[in-house]
Amino acid sequence: MMNRELSMEFVRVTEAAAIASARGVGRGDKNGIDQLAVDAMRKMFDTVNISGTVVIGEGEMDEAPMLYIGEHVGAGGPEVDIAVDPVEGTNLVAKGQPGAIAVIAIAPKGCLLHAPDMYMDKIAVGPRAKGCINIDDPVSANLERVAKALNRGVGDLTVVALDRPRHRKIIEEVRAAGARIRLISDGDVDPIINAGIEGTGIHMYIGRGGAPEGVLAAAGLKCLGGDMQARLCPENEEQEERCHKMGISDVKQILTIDDLVKGDDVMFTASGITNCDLLHGVNFFGNGARTHTISMRYATGTVRFVDAVHTFDRSNINIKL
């Protein structure tokens, strides 16, 4: 089992990526923003006492110089699998829009699904609606069961989906059922996590998004006691073959949250880059920055919010809140 002290080390990893990428908020350079975060995250991982293997990262070895799939990180320690997204929502950061986070998930070796970089259908809810969803059922049926579990009407539910043409049918079905829908432009990890926390006003996430982000979101949602189902969506034979090479024999199977994240020792950490429903974005002041991070561990059920002030110039400490 991973040492609980590691949770704060992982907070430092996402804080570093968030601060680095936040320098580029609103500047339009999404590739430059991502590189800043990758560099900062990779450097910070070298200080953490783990023997980590990146199973979800920036791409294959020939696609990414750092945090590529299969790369080994850490200063030595327990063997773990690592899923990373140094900037979940690069477009959001580039445009200065809310909802961008730096996020990682860590679990013992072999416990995170090695999801290939392709689309994945997803449906996710919080703890009180656990066991009420079926990805093959009509949207209306899922909404009715979730509403009953939450002791409210379907009209009082808010569903989040990516604003994409491919989701037109889902959007129409949600509206026809009488539920509210919030359409987002990018980044589905944050809203899936929000669905797992009371008081965010989000009760379900549904739609097709990236498979790697699906595993990251599942890790966080599992820590919260929520529920998720997913199915990979390979678009050609090449993508199907890639699934097989990564150990996924049946690409059409329904993946439960326990298929996506196995075992009982997963950790999840996310730092706000721009403002989110749950997290504040990075706020720079004269000689430092303030960050806001959520840190969760499934084994203990602990959920921490870390509000940190980072002083860059130790000779002139002047904290401003």
C-alpha positions in Angstrom: 0.0 0.0 0.0 1.2 3.5 -0.9 2.5 5.6 2.0 -0.1 8.3 2.9 2.7 10.9 3.0 2.9 10.6 -0.7 -0.4 12.4 -1.1 1.2 15.7 -0.3 4.1 15.0 -2.7 1.5 14.5 -5.4 -0.1 17.8 -4.5 3.3 19.5 -5.2 3.4 17.8 -8.6 0.1 19.3 -9.8 0.8 22.6 -8.1 4.0 22.9 -10.1 2.2 22.1 -13.4 -0.6 24.5 -12.6 1.7 27.4 -11.8 3.8 26.9 -14.9 0.9 26.7 -17.3 -1.0 29.6 -15.6 1.7 31.9 -16.9 0.1 31.4 -20.4 -3.5 32.0 -19.5 -5.2 33.9 -22.3 -2.1 34.1 -24.5 -3.4 31.7 -27.2 -0.4 29.4 -27.3 -1.9 26.0 -26.2 1.1 24.0 -27.2 3.5 26.3 -25.3 1.2 26.1 -22.3 1.2 22.3 -22.3 5.0 22.2 -22.6 5.4 24.5 -19.6 3.2 22.2 -17.5 4.9 19.0 -18.8 8.4 20.4 -17.9 7.3 21.4 -14.4 5.4 18.2 -13.7 8.2 16.0 -14.9 10.8 17.9 -12.9 8.7 17.6 -9.7 8.1 13.8 -10.2 11.9 13.4 -9.9 11.7 14.4 -6.2 8.9 11.9 -5.3 9.9 8.6 -3.6 8.2 6.3 -6.1 9.2 4.0 -8.9 6.5 5.2 -11.3 5.6 4.1 -14.8 3.5 6.5 -16.9 0.6 4.5 -18.3 -1.5 7.5 -19.5 0.5 10.5 -20.6 1.5 12.8 -23.4 1.6 10.1 -26.0 3.9 7.4 -27.2 7.7 7.7 -26.8 8.1 9.0 -30.4 5.3 11.5 -29.9 6.4 13.1 -26.6 9.9 13.9 -25.1 8.6 13.7 -21.6 5.8 12.0 -19.6 5.3 9.6 -22.5 3.6 6.2 -22.0 6.1 3.8 -20.6 8.4 6.5 -19.1 9.8 5.8 -15.7 9.6 8.6 -13.2 10.4 9.1 -9.5 13.3 9.0 -7.1 12.8 5.3 -6.1 10.2 3.6 -3.9 7.0 1.6 -4.4 6.1 0.6 -7.9 3.1 2.5 -9.2 1.3 3.3 -12.4 0.7 6.9 -13.1 -1.9 8.7 -15.3 -1.2 12.3 -16.0 -2.7 15.3 -17.8 -0.5 18.3 -17.1 -3.1 20.6 -18.6 -6.7 19.2 -18.9 -8.2 21.9 -21.1 -5.3 23.5 -23.0 -7.8 25.4 -25.1 -9.4 26.8 -21.9 -6.1 28.1 -20.7 -5.1 29.5 -24.1 -8.5 31.4 -24.2 -8.5 32.4 -20.5 -11.7 30.4 -19.9 -12.7 28.5 -16.7 -12.4 24.8 -16.1 -8.7 23.9 -16.7 -6.8 21.7 -14.2 -3.5 19.9 -13.8 -4.3 16.3 -12.8 -2.7 13.0 -11.9 -3.9 9.6 -10.7 -1.6 7.0 -9.0 -2.3 3.4 -8.2 -0.2 0.2 -7.6 1.3 -1.4 -10.7 -1.4 -2.9 -12.9 -4.3 -1.2 -11.4 -5.0 1.6 -14.0 -6.5 0.7 -17.4 -3.9 1.4 -20.1 -6.4 3.3 -22.2 -5.3 4.1 -25.7 -5.6 7.6 -27.1 -9.1 7.3 -28.6 -12.7 8.2 -27.8 -14.6 6.6 -25.0 -18.4 6.8 -24.2 -18.9 7.7 -20.6 -21.7 8.0 -18.0 -20.9 9.1 -14.5 -22.8 9.9 -11.2 -22.1 10.5 -7.6 -22.2 8.1 -4.6 -26.0 8.4 -3.9 -26.7 7.2 -7.5 -24.2 4.4 -7.5 -25.6 1.4 -9.2 -28.3 3.4 -11.0 -26.7 3.8 -14.4 -26.4 1.6 -17.5 -24.6 3.0 -20.5 -26.8 0.9 -22.8 -30.1 2.2 -21.5 -31.9 5.3 -22.8 -30.9 8.6 -21.3 -34.4 9.0 -19.9 -34.2 5.7 -18.0 -30.9 6.6 -16.5 -32.2 10.0 -15.5 -35.3 8.5 -13.8 -33.3 6.1 -11.7 -30.8 8.8 -10.7 -33.6 11.2 -9.8 -35.2 8.5 -7.6 -31.9 7.8 -5.9 -31.4 11.5 -5.2 -35.0 11.9 -4.0 -35.7 14.6 -6.5 -37.5 15.1 -9.8 -35.9 14.6 -13.2 -36.5 18.3 -13.8 -34.2 19.1 -10.8 -31.2 17.2 -12.3 -28.4 18.9 -14.2 -26.5 16.9 -16.7 -23.1 18.0 -18.2 -22.0 17.1 -21.8 -19.4 18.4 -24.2 -20.9 20.8 -26.7 -20.2 18.7 -29.8 -22.3 17.7 -32.9 -21.9 14.1 -32.0 -23.9 14.7 -28.8 -26.9 16.2 -30.5 -29.1 13.1 -29.8 -28.0 13.0 -26.2 -28.7 16.7 -25.7 -32.2 16.3 -27.2 -33.0 13.3 -25.0 -31.9 15.1 -21.8 -34.1 18.1 -22.7 -37.0 15.9 -23.7 -36.8 14.1 -20.3 -37.1 17.5 -18.6 -33.6 17.7 -17.1 -31.3 20.7 -17.3 -28.1 20.4 -19.3 -24.9 22.3 -19.1 -22.8 22.2 -22.3 -19.0 22.6 -21.9 -16.5 23.4 -24.6 -13.5 21.3 -23.3 -12.3 19.1 -20.5 -14.5 16.4 -19.0 -12.4 15.4 -16.0 -13.5 18.3 -13.9 -17.3 17.9 -14.4 -17.1 14.1 -13.8 -15.4 14.8 -10.5 -18.1 17.5 -9.7 -20.8 14.9 -10.2 -19.3 13.0 -7.3 -19.5 15.9 -4.8 -22.6 17.2 -3.2 -23.4 20.8 -3.7 -21.7 21.3 -7.1 -25.1 21.3 -8.8 -24.0 18.6 -11.3 -25.8 15.2 -11.0 -24.6 13.3 -14.1 -22.0 13.4 -16.9 -22.7 11.7 -20.2 -21.1 11.7 -23.6 -18.1 10.7 -25.7 -14.6 12.1 -24.8 -11.0 11.0 -24.5 -10.3 7.5 -23.1 -7.2 8.6 -21.2 -9.3 11.4 -19.5 -11.9 8.7 -18.7 -9.4 6.8 -16.6 -8.2 9.9 -14.8 -11.8 10.9 -14.0 -12.7 7.4 -12.9 -9.8 7.4 -10.4 -11.1 10.6 -8.8 -14.7 9.5 -8.9 -13.8 6.1 -7.3 -12.1 8.0 -4.4 -15.4 9.9 -3.9 -17.5 6.7 -4.0 -19.2 7.5 -7.2 -20.0 5.4 -10.2 -19.0 5.3 -13.9 -19.4 3.1 -16.9 -17.5 3.5 -20.2 -16.9 1.8 -23.5 -14.0 2.4 -25.9 -14.9 3.7 -29.3 -12.2 2.6 -31.8 -12.8 4.2 -35.2 -10.8 1.7 -37.4 -8.9 -1.5 -37.3 -5.7 0.2 -36.4 -7.3 1.6 -33.2 -8.8 -1.9 -32.4 -5.3 -3.4 -32.8 -3.9 -0.8 -30.4 -6.5 -1.8 -27.8 -5.5 -5.4 -28.1 -1.8 -4.5 -27.7 -2.7 -2.7 -24.5 -4.4 -5.7 -23.1 -8.0 -4.9 -24.0 -9.4 -8.0 -25.7 -13.0 -7.0 -26.0 -13.3 -3.4 -27.2 -17.1 -3.5 -27.0 -17.3 -4.5 -23.4 -18.8 -2.2 -20.8 -16.1 -1.0 -18.5 -17.1 -0.4 -14.9 -15.4 2.0 -12.6 -13.5 -1.1 -11.1 -12.4 -2.1 -14.6 -11.0 1.4 -15.2 -9.3 1.6 -11.7 -8.7 -1.7 -9.9 -8.0 -2.2 -6.2 -8.4 0.0 -3.2 -5.3 2.1 -3.1 -5.7 4.8 -5.7 -4.8 8.5 -5.2 -6.0 11.4 -7.2 -4.8 15.0 -7.2 -5.9 18.0 -9.3 -4.9 21.7 -9.1 -6.9 24.5 -10.6 -5.2 26.4 -13.5 -8.2 28.6 -14.3 -11.2 28.9 -12.0 -13.4 25.8 -11.8 -16.6 25.0 -10.0 -14.6 23.2 -7.3 -11.2 24.8 -7.5 -9.8 28.3 -7.8 -7.3 29.0 -10.5 -3.8 30.1 -9.9 -3.6 33.7 -8.6 -0.3 35.4 -9.0 0.8 38.3 -6.8 4.0 40.3 -6.5 6.5 37.6 -5.5 4.4 34.4 -5.5 1.2 32.6 -6.3 -1.7 31.0 -4.6 -3.0 27.6 -5.7 -6.0 25.4 -4.9 -5.8 21.6 -5.0 -8.0 18.6 -4.3 -6.3 15.5 -3.0 -8.1 12.2 -2.6 -7.2 8.7 -1.4 -9.6 5.8 -1.9 -8.1 3.6 0.8 -9.0 6.1 3.6 -11.8 8.0 2.0 -9.9 11.2 2.7 -10.7 14.3 0.6 -8.5 17.3 1.2 -8.6 20.8 -0.3 -5.1 22.4 -0.2 -5.0 26.2 -0.4 -1.4 27.1 -0.7 0.7 30.2 -1.0 4.0 29.9 -2.9 6.6 32.5 -2.3 9.1 32.7 -5.2 11.5 35.3 -3.5 12.4 34.2 0.0 14.2 37.5 0.6 11.0 39.4 0.3 8.1 37.4 1.8 4.9 39.4 1.4 1.9 37.1 1.4 -1.3 38.5 0.0 -4.6 36.7 0.2 
